[in-house]
Amino acid sequence: MEEVIKPKKKKVILLLVVFILLIAGGSIFGWYKYQQNQKEQYAKNLAKTSADMQLEFLLSSMLVAGYSEVWNNAIDSDMDFNVQLTTYQENLSKKGTLDDRENGQNKIRDKMKLLQNPPKEYKDSYNALKKMYGTYSKMVDQSLSPTGSLIEFNKNTNELYSQFEQQQEELQITLPADVKKLKKKYEKEKSKE
């Protein structure tokens, strides 16, 4: 004999099925929203880090140009360039300029750590930014501690500048449209400060 399911049991089963579907749907929706928020946060971090790195590279380049000028003037004036460079570096240190570059480098290093596991649509951009970071770090090192001969120093600086420009182009090509928008917005905000 077939057992007939009573209407009360049918309602309970139907409510249970609906309840399970609601929980499953809510979980899927929650997971989807979480993933979207993670991607949005990653895009913001990528945009800010690339913009900050470009600014910090420019500031380090200006310091390096200052060293080069002091070094060249000392040689032209038959002065001890080591003394002149040390004096220049001490003045930069007193103003806090060297500390600013070190602090900037530390902040960017921390931001790069946050970007280490990119969503797949940002992977190419992250790899391009990682290359830029290597070049940027070398320029900061040049700005904190000039070494070698003036010719070597200038040659290294020019090579780093050229590499960084190429890497910026590569990054620009790989950046998704959402990150480009965020980066422009962030750069505008920074320029107003």
Summary of the structure (lengths in Angstrom):
residues: 193
radius of gyration: 27.6
end to end distance: 82.7
largest distance: 113.8
contacts: 535
relative contact order: 0.13
helix: 88%
strand: 0%
